[in-house]
Amino acid sequence: MTVLPQPLPFVMPFYQWWEAAFYGVGLKAYDLLAGMAGLGQAVLVDGFLALARRYIS
């Protein structure tokens, strides 16, 4: 039986302003390299939105 991967939301916290740019560039590079084989686009959200969408329990 083959199990296909499914998107799984996860949160990467950052504490300095430059970390958002660092992770954002890295995740966008992954999205470009993965192409159609990727699991979806990476999205940067702030802490309030993450809590509102229950990304953090």
GROMACS elastic network, one bead per residue, 0.5 to 0.9 nm:
[ bonds ]
;  ai    aj funct       b0    kb
    5     8     6  0.89620   500
    5    39     6  0.78060   500
    6    39     6  0.68213   500
    7    39     6  0.54848   500
    7    40     6  0.69611   500
    8    39     6  0.85884   500
    9    55     6  0.69163   500
   10    55     6  0.68384   500
   10    56     6  0.83536   500
   11    45     6  0.89150   500
   11    50     6  0.79861   500
   11    55     6  0.69536   500
   11    56     6  0.74550   500
   12    23     6  0.84865   500
   13    19     6  0.89172   500
   13    20     6  0.87560   500
   13    47     6  0.84964   500
   14    17     6  0.76936   500
   14    18     6  0.86700   500
   14    19     6  0.57318   500
   14    20     6  0.64271   500
   14    23     6  0.86960   500
   15    18     6  0.86529   500
   15    19     6  0.70247   500
   15    20     6  0.84694   500
   16    19     6  0.54924   500
   16    20     6  0.74709   500
   17    20     6  0.58576   500
   17    21     6  0.74090   500
   18    21     6  0.52986   500
   18    22     6  0.61853   500
   18    23     6  0.87321   500
   19    23     6  0.59968   500
   19    24     6  0.81306   500
   20    23     6  0.54134   500
   20    24     6  0.57648   500
   20    25     6  0.84449   500
   20    44     6  0.79730   500
   21    25     6  0.59599   500
   21    26     6  0.84423   500
   22    25     6  0.54851   500
   22    26     6  0.63130   500
   22    27     6  0.87268   500
   23    26     6  0.50376   500
   23    27     6  0.59920   500
   23    28     6  0.84487   500
   24    27     6  0.52412   500
   24    28     6  0.60791   500
   24    29     6  0.84958   500
   24    42     6  0.80770   500
   24    43     6  0.81678   500
   24    44     6  0.70478   500
   25    28     6  0.51754   500
   25    29     6  0.60621   500
   25    30     6  0.86260   500
   26    29     6  0.50894   500
   26    30     6  0.62956   500
   26    31     6  0.87429   500
   27    31     6  0.62536   500
   27    32     6  0.87304   500
   27    41     6  0.85232   500
   27    42     6  0.61717   500
   27    43     6  0.86245   500
   28    32     6  0.62451   500
   28    33     6  0.86240   500
   28    41     6  0.77522   500
   28    42     6  0.66936   500
   28    43     6  0.89180   500
   29    32     6  0.51232   500
   29    33     6  0.61575   500
   29    34     6  0.84825   500
   30    33     6  0.51147   500
   30    34     6  0.58783   500
   30    35     6  0.84147   500
   30    38     6  0.83033   500
   30    42     6  0.88180   500
   31    34     6  0.52115   500
   31    35     6  0.61012   500
   31    36     6  0.87788   500
   31    38     6  0.64683   500
   31    39     6  0.85094   500
   31    40     6  0.75147   500
   31    41     6  0.61863   500
   31    42     6  0.71308   500
   32    35     6  0.53204   500
   32    36     6  0.89084   500
   32    38     6  0.86846   500
   33    38     6  0.83885   500
   34    37     6  0.54045   500
   34    39     6  0.83906   500
   35    38     6  0.57200   500
   36    39     6  0.80912   500
   36    40     6  0.85294   500
   37    40     6  0.87783   500
   38    41     6  0.78623   500
   45    48     6  0.81864   500
   45    49     6  0.61608   500
   45    50     6  0.63456   500
   46    49     6  0.55290   500
   46    50     6  0.62745   500
   46    51     6  0.88297   500
   47    50     6  0.50275   500
   47    51     6  0.62082   500
   47    52     6  0.85819   500
   48    51     6  0.52051   500
   48    52     6  0.61302   500
   48    53     6  0.86617   500
   49    53     6  0.60988   500
   49    54     6  0.83739   500
   49    55     6  0.85772   500
   50    53     6  0.52980   500
   50    54     6  0.60533   500
   50    55     6  0.51568   500
   50    56     6  0.63723   500
   51    55     6  0.60734   500
   51    56     6  0.56710   500
   51    57     6  0.76332   500
   52    55     6  0.77810   500
   52    56     6  0.87133   500
   53    56     6  0.80068   500
   54    57     6  0.59577   500
